[in-house]
Amino acid sequence: MHPLPQPAVPGAVIKNAMTIDVEDYFQVSAFAPYIDRASWPARECRVEANIERILAVLATGGVHATFFTLGWIAERYPDMVRRIVAGGHELASHGYAHLRASDQSRAEFDDDIIRSKQLLEDIGGQQVIGYRAPSFSIGKDNLWALDALKEAGYRYSSSIYPIAHDHYGMPDAPRFAFYPNGPDGLLEIPITTVRMLQKNLPAGGGGYFRLLPYAVSRWMMNKVNRDDRQPAIFYFHPWEIDPGQPRPQGVGAKSRFRHYVNLERMEGRIARLTEDFAWDRMDRIFLGAR
């Protein structure tokens, strides 16, 4: 593992990365046992309306973000993708079909990441250089995926989560941006964690952000900025601001709790984040893009 050589300059204002994983409620990996992929085209899509609300919150806060977008969604809502780009945001890939990288062969993965990149670039009219694997599904057993991404023309990934979790995680990975396959390989930018009690604790969004009091999450991100002098990487999904979304039948209690807890508070919390921290796009923070 090869970490980046140095953190931010002491005293400088640290810009954190705001990121959105653009997928709809029925595409969540935890719902896969309960929702047949074949039913996706017939289900009520709510992503477009939710993205409009997110764009409004970001515009009010003067925030530019990175939108890791599913090809399946972009194909159906090309005007939404163009509005994201028109807002000054970075368009990045979340793959095409929301398949875990760890469940795919090299050939299947190549097809997915190339297809999604070309599709997003054709629709958005900007180069796509970032990728985030569904369910943070790149880890020690499939680091070859990062080589595949580089060969496909990507410049960074945000797919390794350095925590212990029942569905994903690589707890022994570095907490901050690093080169898993050496300095000539792809840059990996993990979701933010704080180091406490000899563990990496999640501090960068998702269900943890909805579950914990806002003040706790704000303290953790401030700690990373202040003590580690590193940008925080925050992520959320459009369905997380949508308490009125349809609720599939038969979903297990754990998945149901994780998915629905505090949805009604999420939009307000995102707005507070835009006020409490400085934000920018992943490509600008880590690759110096303009």
Secondary structure, DSSP 8 states (H G I E B T S, - for coil): -EE-S----TTS--EEEEEEEE--GGG-GGGTTTS-GGGGGGS---HHHHHHHHHHHHHHHT---EEEE-HHHHHH-HHHHHHHHHTT-EEEE--SS---GGGS-HHHHHHHHHHHHHHHHHHH-S---EE--GGG---TT-THHHHHHHHTT--EE-----S--SS---TTS-SS-EETT-TTS-EE----EEEETTEEEE-SBTHHHHHS-HHHHHHHHHHIIIII----EEEE-GGGG-TTS---TT--HHHHHHHHTTHHHHHHHHHHHHHHSEEE-HHHHHH---
